[in-house]
Amino acid sequence: MGINRTVWSEHYSQGRGFRRLGDDEKKLIVEHAPAQKGCRALDVGCGTGEMSAYLASLGYEVDAVDLADTALARARTDHPDATVRWLRLDIERDDPAPLDDALYDLVVFRLSVAFVHDRTRVLHALGRRLREGGTVLVITPLAAHTSAEKRHIALDEDEISALTCGWTIVQRLAVGDLAALVLRGPCADTVATERSVPATGYAVAGALAIVTDEHGRVLLGWSNRGMWELPGGKIEGAEPLDGAGVRELAEETGLHATGASVVTILTDAAQGVPRVTAVIRIAGVTGTLITAEPEKFTRWEWHDPHALGCLGPVFTPGAQALNTVWPGVIAGLPPVHSYPTANAGPRGSAGCRSTASPPTAASSPCPQAPA
């Protein structure tokens, strides 16, 4: 079941919902996100509102969002006395303006995060709405405990690794057959990371594709090597550099480029082996994004360029390529030589550090439970 208003509206109008909120989940909230006066909570994918009403009973001021009107109608009927602001909002695609400029002490995804495609982007965006010491709590079924026909409602271990990447504090707890992820500090530094298998040969030549969507978000894949990577790979034979990027994009993601150009050539070394990387800017794409090579990648997601400095491990050439298109967005990169092409335009030098100060969160009236 995908995130689609029509599908979900039918789901709730048929009287269906999700598993009831358990005592062990309530205990989890009390222990790891205790409320005090003035604390605010956001319940994402609130469904029929059981979690929202419970948070309100603890003293939270609650915003509850769901994309289905039928879910919210049932929530209002089932919890008429709950002090909750019910909002229709697709947290992944809609303008977040209905949330105003609210800062939260707690953001909860209960049984909903598996239905969000760009989970990393969404969680980090909401993480920037946390007050200092605030918490994102994800409660999710696990693929290992879920039948094959319901696999889409659960996360496997690789998906959990991608979801928690880039957070400063990550705590994982068992809640019956569910997993609870307690996340704090949504901006762990991006770290340029090399693959564990050493490079071989006298030199390595490859191409990496920079692809953006209509919102300017860039495509990255969580690889089975435990890092974020751009679409790309080694050049085959005498193929052109831009052709290599286009080919790798199609092979890995199912997307087909409508235009491509080389914006710069990067040279460095991997495990002592010289490495040449062509950075290919893709003008546009057609097709449907898929994980075409699951043996290499767990998933593909669209990321906001301004958040690229908070992703955790990123394959070194990919981090350097991103920094040539968005100079200074990733700090502390290892040395690299960049040779912009004539059609690249002014982009700044690769590897430069950002001088902008990170945003600071408002102080929280709520205690931060130890991780």
C-alpha positions as CSV (number, residue, x, y, z in Angstrom):
1,M,0.0,0.0,0.0
2,G,1.5,3.3,-1.1
3,I,1.1,6.8,0.3
4,N,-2.0,7.8,-1.7
5,R,-4.9,9.8,-0.3
6,T,-7.5,7.7,-2.2
7,V,-6.1,4.4,-1.0
8,W,-5.8,5.5,2.6
9,S,-9.2,7.2,2.6
10,E,-10.8,3.9,1.5
11,H,-8.8,2.0,4.1
12,Y,-10.3,4.1,6.9
13,S,-13.8,4.5,5.4
14,Q,-14.0,0.7,5.4
15,G,-13.5,0.7,9.2
16,R,-10.0,-0.6,9.1
17,G,-7.1,0.8,11.1
18,F,-3.9,-0.5,12.8
19,R,-3.1,-2.5,15.9
20,R,-4.1,-0.9,19.2
21,L,-1.7,1.1,21.2
22,G,-0.1,-1.3,23.7
23,D,0.9,-0.8,27.3
24,D,4.5,-1.3,26.4
25,E,4.3,1.5,23.9
26,K,2.8,3.8,26.5
27,K,5.5,2.9,28.9
28,L,8.1,3.7,26.2
29,I,6.7,7.2,25.8
30,V,6.7,7.9,29.6
31,E,10.3,6.6,30.0
32,H,11.9,8.2,27.0
33,A,9.8,11.3,26.2
34,P,8.2,12.5,29.5
35,A,6.0,15.5,29.1
36,Q,6.0,18.7,31.2
37,K,4.0,21.9,30.9
38,G,4.5,23.5,27.5
39,C,5.8,20.4,25.8
40,R,4.6,20.0,22.2
41,A,4.3,16.8,20.2
42,L,3.7,15.9,16.5
43,D,2.0,12.6,15.6
44,V,2.8,11.8,12.0
45,G,0.4,9.5,10.2
46,C,-1.9,9.6,13.2
47,G,-4.6,7.4,11.7
48,T,-7.6,7.2,14.1
49,G,-5.7,9.2,16.7
50,E,-5.0,6.7,19.5
51,M,-1.4,7.8,20.0
52,S,-2.4,11.5,19.7
53,A,-5.0,11.2,22.4
54,Y,-2.6,9.4,24.7
55,L,0.1,12.1,24.2
56,A,-2.5,14.7,25.0
57,S,-3.5,12.8,28.2
58,L,0.2,13.0,29.3
59,G,0.1,16.8,29.0
60,Y,1.5,17.3,25.5
61,E,0.1,20.0,23.2
62,V,-0.5,17.8,20.2
63,D,-0.6,18.3,16.5
64,A,-1.8,15.2,14.7
65,V,-1.4,14.9,10.9
66,D,-2.7,12.4,8.4
67,L,-3.3,12.5,4.7
68,A,-6.7,10.9,4.8
69,D,-9.8,12.9,5.7
70,T,-11.6,9.7,6.8
71,A,-8.8,8.9,9.3
72,L,-9.2,12.4,10.9
73,A,-13.0,12.1,10.9
74,R,-12.7,8.9,12.9
75,A,-10.1,10.4,15.2
76,R,-12.4,13.3,16.0
77,T,-15.3,10.9,16.7
78,D,-13.3,8.4,18.7
79,H,-11.5,11.0,20.8
80,P,-14.0,13.9,21.2
81,D,-12.4,15.2,24.5
82,A,-8.8,15.0,23.4
83,T,-7.1,18.4,23.1
84,V,-5.5,17.7,19.7
85,R,-5.2,19.9,16.6
86,W,-6.1,17.5,13.8
87,L,-4.5,18.4,10.4
88,R,-4.8,16.9,7.0
89,L,-1.3,16.8,5.7
90,D,0.9,14.5,3.5
91,I,4.1,15.0,5.5
92,E,6.2,13.9,2.5
93,R,4.7,16.0,-0.3
94,D,2.5,18.8,1.1
95,D,3.6,22.3,2.1
96,P,4.2,22.1,5.9
97,A,2.7,25.6,6.4
98,P,-0.2,24.2,8.5
99,L,2.4,23.3,11.1
100,D,3.2,27.0,11.3
101,D,6.6,27.6,12.8
102,A,6.0,25.3,15.7
103,L,8.9,23.6,17.4
104,Y,8.3,20.2,19.0
105,D,9.7,18.2,21.9
106,L,8.6,15.0,20.4
107,V,7.8,13.7,16.9
108,V,6.2,10.3,16.6
109,F,6.0,7.9,13.7
110,R,3.9,5.0,14.9
111,L,3.5,2.3,12.3
112,S,3.7,4.9,9.6
113,V,7.4,5.4,8.6
114,A,7.5,2.4,6.2
115,F,5.0,4.1,4.0
116,V,7.2,7.2,3.5
117,H,9.5,6.9,0.6
118,D,12.1,9.7,1.3
119,R,12.3,8.8,4.9
120,T,15.7,10.3,5.5
121,R,14.7,13.7,4.1
122,V,11.4,13.7,6.0
123,L,12.9,12.7,9.3
124,H,15.7,15.2,9.1
125,A,13.3,18.0,8.1
126,L,11.2,17.3,11.1
127,G,14.3,17.0,13.2
128,R,15.0,20.6,12.4
129,R,11.7,21.4,14.0
130,L,12.8,19.9,17.3
131,R,13.6,22.0,20.3
132,E,17.0,21.4,21.9
133,G,16.9,17.9,23.5
134,G,13.9,16.9,21.5
135,T,13.2,13.4,20.3
136,V,12.0,11.6,17.2
137,L,10.4,8.3,18.1
138,V,9.8,5.7,15.4
139,I,7.8,2.6,16.2
140,T,7.8,0.1,13.3
141,P,7.2,-3.5,12.5
142,L,10.2,-5.5,11.5
143,A,10.5,-7.4,8.2
144,A,11.8,-10.5,10.1
145,H,8.5,-10.7,12.0
146,T,6.2,-9.8,9.1
147,S,4.7,-12.1,6.5
148,A,5.7,-11.7,2.9
149,E,2.4,-10.2,1.8
150,K,2.7,-7.5,4.4
151,R,6.4,-6.8,3.8
152,H,5.6,-3.2,2.7
153,I,4.5,-2.3,6.3
154,A,7.8,-3.2,7.9
155,L,11.5,-2.3,7.8
156,D,14.5,-4.6,7.5
157,E,17.9,-4.1,9.0
158,D,19.3,-2.2,6.0
159,E,16.3,0.1,5.9
160,I,16.7,0.8,9.6
161,S,20.4,1.6,9.1
162,A,19.5,4.1,6.4
163,L,16.8,5.7,8.5
164,T,19.0,6.3,11.5
165,C,22.0,7.5,9.5
166,G,22.9,11.1,10.2
167,W,21.5,11.2,13.8
168,T,23.9,12.0,16.6
169,I,22.2,9.7,19.2
170,V,20.4,6.5,18.1
171,Q,18.8,4.1,20.6
172,R,17.0,1.0,19.5
173,L,14.6,-0.8,21.8
174,A,12.3,-3.8,21.5
175,V,8.6,-3.2,22.1
176,G,7.2,-6.7,21.8
177,D,7.6,-7.7,18.2
178,L,8.0,-4.0,17.2
179,A,11.2,-2.0,17.1
180,A,11.4,1.5,18.6
181,L,14.0,4.0,17.4
182,V,14.8,6.9,19.7
183,L,16.6,9.6,17.6
184,R,18.2,12.8,18.9
185,G,20.5,15.3,17.3
186,P,19.4,15.3,13.6
187,C,22.6,16.6,12.2
188,A,25.5,14.2,12.6
189,D,28.3,15.3,10.3
190,T,28.6,13.9,6.8
191,V,31.8,11.8,6.7
192,A,33.5,10.9,3.4
193,T,33.9,7.1,3.5
194,E,35.8,4.7,1.4
195,R,34.6,1.2,0.5
196,S,36.1,-1.6,2.5
197,V,37.2,-3.6,-0.6
198,P,40.4,-2.0,-1.8
199,A,40.6,-0.6,-5.3
200,T,42.4,-2.8,-7.8
201,G,44.4,-2.1,-11.0
202,Y,46.8,0.7,-12.0
203,A,44.0,3.3,-11.9
204,V,40.2,3.5,-11.5
205,A,38.0,5.6,-13.8
206,G,34.3,6.2,-13.1
207,A,31.3,8.4,-13.6
208,L,28.8,9.7,-11.0
209,A,25.5,11.2,-11.9
210,I,24.0,14.2,-10.2
211,V,20.2,14.0,-10.7
212,T,17.7,16.4,-9.2
213,D,13.9,16.3,-9.2
214,E,11.4,19.1,-9.8
215,H,12.0,20.4,-6.3
216,G,15.8,20.5,-6.7
217,R,16.3,17.5,-4.5
218,V,19.3,15.2,-5.4
219,L,19.1,11.4,-5.7
220,L,21.2,9.2,-3.4
221,G,21.1,5.5,-2.7
222,W,21.7,3.7,0.5
223,S,24.1,1.0,-0.5
224,N,24.7,-2.4,0.9
225,R,28.1,-1.1,1.9
226,G,26.4,1.0,4.6
227,M,26.8,4.5,3.0
228,W,25.0,6.9,0.8
229,E,26.1,6.9,-2.9
230,L,25.3,8.7,-6.1
231,P,24.3,6.6,-9.1
232,G,27.4,5.7,-11.0
233,G,30.2,3.2,-11.5
234,K,33.3,2.3,-13.5
235,I,33.6,3.3,-17.1
236,E,33.3,0.4,-19.5
237,G,35.9,0.3,-22.3
238,A,36.0,3.4,-24.5
239,E,32.5,4.7,-23.7
240,P,32.1,8.5,-23.3
241,L,32.1,9.9,-19.7
242,D,28.5,11.2,-19.9
243,G,27.4,8.0,-21.5
244,A,28.8,6.0,-18.5
245,G,26.8,8.2,-16.1
246,V,23.6,7.8,-18.2
247,R,24.1,4.0,-18.4
248,E,24.7,3.5,-14.7
249,L,21.7,5.7,-13.8
250,A,19.4,3.5,-15.9
251,E,21.0,0.2,-14.6
252,E,20.7,1.2,-10.9
253,T,17.5,3.2,-10.7
254,G,15.4,2.6,-13.8
255,L,15.5,6.3,-14.7
256,H,16.5,7.4,-18.2
257,A,18.3,10.6,-18.7
258,T,17.0,13.1,-21.3
259,G,20.3,15.0,-21.3
260,A,23.7,14.9,-19.7
261,S,26.9,16.8,-19.5
262,V,30.3,16.5,-17.8
263,V,30.6,19.4,-15.2
264,T,34.0,18.5,-13.7
265,I,36.7,15.8,-13.5
266,L,37.9,14.9,-10.0
267,T,41.2,13.1,-9.3
268,D,42.3,11.6,-6.0
269,A,43.5,8.2,-4.8
270,A,41.7,5.2,-3.1
271,Q,43.9,2.9,-1.1
272,G,46.9,4.2,-3.0
273,V,45.3,3.6,-6.4
274,P,44.8,6.8,-8.6
275,R,41.1,7.5,-9.1
276,V,39.5,9.7,-11.8
277,T,35.8,10.5,-11.4
278,A,33.7,12.3,-14.0
279,V,30.8,14.3,-12.4
280,I,27.8,14.1,-14.8
281,R,24.9,16.5,-14.5
282,I,21.7,15.0,-15.7
283,A,19.4,17.5,-17.3
284,G,16.2,15.5,-16.8
285,V,14.9,12.0,-16.5
286,T,11.9,9.8,-17.5
287,G,10.7,6.5,-16.0
288,T,9.9,5.3,-12.6
289,L,12.4,5.2,-9.7
290,I,13.1,1.6,-8.7
291,T,15.8,-0.3,-6.8
292,A,17.0,-2.1,-10.0
293,E,20.1,-3.7,-8.4
294,P,19.0,-4.8,-4.9
295,E,22.2,-6.7,-4.5
296,K,24.0,-3.3,-4.4
297,F,21.4,-0.8,-3.0
298,T,18.7,-1.0,-0.4
299,R,16.8,2.0,-1.6
300,W,17.0,5.4,-3.4
301,E,15.8,8.6,-1.9
302,W,15.6,12.3,-2.8
303,H,17.6,14.6,-0.5
304,D,17.5,18.4,0.1
305,P,20.8,19.9,-0.9
306,H,21.0,22.1,2.2
307,A,20.9,18.9,4.4
308,L,23.7,17.1,2.6
309,G,26.1,18.0,5.5
310,C,24.1,15.9,7.9
311,L,24.0,12.4,6.3
312,G,26.6,10.4,8.1
313,P,28.8,8.2,5.8
314,V,28.8,9.1,2.1
315,F,31.1,7.5,-0.5
316,T,34.1,9.8,-0.8
317,P,33.8,10.5,-4.6
318,G,30.1,11.1,-4.2
319,A,30.7,13.6,-1.4
320,Q,33.3,15.4,-3.5
321,A,30.9,15.4,-6.5
322,L,28.1,16.9,-4.4
323,N,30.4,19.6,-3.2
324,T,31.3,20.6,-6.7
325,V,27.6,21.3,-7.5
326,W,26.8,22.8,-4.0
327,P,30.1,24.2,-2.8
328,G,30.7,24.2,0.9
329,V,27.7,22.1,1.8
330,I,29.9,19.3,3.1
331,A,32.8,20.2,5.4
332,G,36.0,18.5,6.1
333,L,36.4,16.5,2.8
334,P,39.8,14.9,2.0
335,P,41.9,16.6,-0.7
336,V,40.8,16.3,-4.3
337,H,41.8,18.0,-7.6
338,S,38.8,19.4,-9.6
339,Y,39.0,20.3,-13.3
340,P,35.7,22.0,-14.3
341,T,34.7,21.7,-17.9
342,A,34.0,24.7,-20.1
343,N,30.2,24.1,-19.9
344,A,30.2,23.7,-16.1
345,G,29.9,27.4,-15.2
346,P,31.2,28.9,-12.0
347,R,30.7,26.4,-9.2
348,G,33.4,27.1,-6.7
349,S,36.2,24.8,-5.7
350,A,35.6,21.2,-4.5
351,G,36.3,20.4,-0.9
352,C,35.7,24.0,0.5
353,R,34.2,24.4,3.9
354,S,30.9,26.1,4.6
355,T,31.3,29.2,6.8
356,A,27.6,29.4,7.6
357,S,26.6,28.7,11.2
358,P,24.2,25.8,11.8
359,P,20.7,26.8,13.0
360,T,20.2,26.6,16.7
361,A,17.1,25.1,18.2
362,A,15.0,26.8,20.9
363,S,15.5,25.6,24.4
364,S,13.0,23.0,25.6
365,P,11.0,23.0,28.9
366,C,11.1,19.2,28.7
367,P,13.7,16.9,30.2
368,Q,15.8,14.8,27.9
369,A,15.8,11.2,28.9
370,P,19.2,9.6,28.8
371,A,20.0,7.5,25.7
